[in-house]
Amino acid sequence: MGMPASGQGQPQPPAADQSYIFSYLVLDAPEKLSQEEMGTAMQGHFENMGKMAEAGDLLIAGPLAEPRIDPTYRGIFVFSTGDIDEGRALCATDPGVKAGVFKPEMYVITCDEPLGELTRLEKEYEQRRLDDPEIPDEWVGRMFILAIGPGDAEFEHTDTVLIDATMDRVDDDADTPRQLLWLDASSVDEAKLGFKADDLDAWSFYGWYGSPCVAELKDT
């Protein structure tokens, strides 16, 4: 954290917490679609993600990977809004949701990391890609690890932790709040190195594949 412009040596106040809508994309009834219908729905799914990202509504998206939470949990969205109704409306624009391929499972996540900066970081990355012939023309993602634990689970806040959020399920009052950590690690074994051995039993670790710009959050 930097010093204030006044140079008085006083630390800046901590960033204010902000809320965002996080949604799993869970398989609904894709078996009801023909191959052609599935192809149309998925093409629209990816096109719509691009539109939402360009509008600044979609901050994070990507498929879940091994180890999975559940085979039916296929991907995630994180929206710039923390409003539940707005989150529902954005999920409802997805052609995959409309066609019955996916159904959203929504949470409100709250953190002090500036997730809104991801829109800027993505545009800067795209410009670097266009300007630098050494960077592949096609978009290239990378693996991250998500760690989910009880609200009181212990962990060390090292540079590996890109996002440290509370996670509250929408439309399920019986669900208890949890912690969600987005980790700058490409495997569960690597992710676990940032935890004390006594703390590991409280956490579950899952794979996610997405934009390398998420790792740049620690430099904002």
C-alpha positions, 0 to 999 in steps of 0.5 A, spaced: 500 500 500 502 506 498 503 513 501 498 519 501 500 524 496 501 529 502 507 525 504 506 525 512 507 518 512 500 516 514 498 509 511 492 510 507 485 507 509 483 500 507 479 499 501 472 499 502 468 492 501 464 491 495 459 486 493 458 482 487 454 477 484 457 470 483 453 465 480 455 458 478 452 455 472 450 448 474 447 443 468 440 443 468 437 439 462 441 439 456 439 432 454 433 435 452 436 439 446 438 436 440 445 437 437 443 443 433 440 446 439 446 445 443 450 448 438 446 454 437 445 455 445 453 455 446 455 459 441 450 464 444 453 463 451 460 465 448 457 471 444 453 474 450 459 473 455 463 478 450 457 483 450 457 483 458 464 483 459 464 489 454 459 493 457 463 492 464 457 487 467 461 481 467 468 481 470 470 474 471 467 468 467 470 461 466 469 453 466 470 450 473 476 444 472 478 438 476 478 437 482 470 439 481 465 441 486 460 437 483 460 434 475 454 438 474 457 445 476 460 447 469 462 454 470 462 461 474 460 468 472 462 474 477 458 480 475 460 488 477 453 489 481 452 486 488 444 487 487 441 480 486 435 482 482 440 485 477 444 479 477 438 475 476 437 479 470 444 478 467 444 471 468 437 471 464 440 474 458 445 468 457 442 463 451 445 457 455 440 459 461 434 460 456 435 454 453 435 450 459 443 448 458 444 451 465 441 454 471 444 459 475 446 458 483 447 465 485 451 468 491 453 475 494 460 475 495 463 481 498 471 483 498 475 489 498 479 487 492 477 492 486 474 487 482 472 492 477 479 494 475 478 487 471 475 491 466 481 495 465 486 490 466 482 486 460 482 491 455 490 493 457 492 486 456 488 485 449 492 492 447 498 488 449 496 482 445 495 486 439 501 490 439 506 485 441 507 479 436 510 475 441 503 474 444 499 469 441 493 472 437 488 467 440 486 468 447 490 464 452 487 462 459 490 459 465 489 455 471 487 458 478 485 454 484 478 456 488 478 455 496 472 455 500 471 454 507 467 456 513 466 463 515 471 462 521 476 458 517 483 460 518 489 462 513 495 466 511 493 472 507 500 471 503 501 474 495 497 467 493 491 470 495 488 474 489 481 475 492 478 474 499 471 474 499 465 472 504 460 468 500 452 468 502 447 464 498 441 467 495 435 464 496 437 459 501 436 462 508 439 455 511 446 456 507 451 458 512 456 464 510 463 461 507 469 464 505 472 464 498 479 465 496 481 465 489 488 463 489 494 464 484 496 457 484 496 452 478 494 446 482 491 444 489 498 442 491 501 448 490 495 452 493 496 448 499 503 450 500 500 457 502 496 454 508 498 451 515 497 444 516 493 445 521 488 449 517 487 445 511 482 440 513 477 446 514 478 448 506 476 445 500 480 446 493 477 446 486 480 448 479 478 454 475 480 456 468 480 463 466 483 470 464 490 471 467 488 478 468 485 475 475 493 474 477 494 482 476 489 484 481 495 483 486 498 489 483 492 494 483 
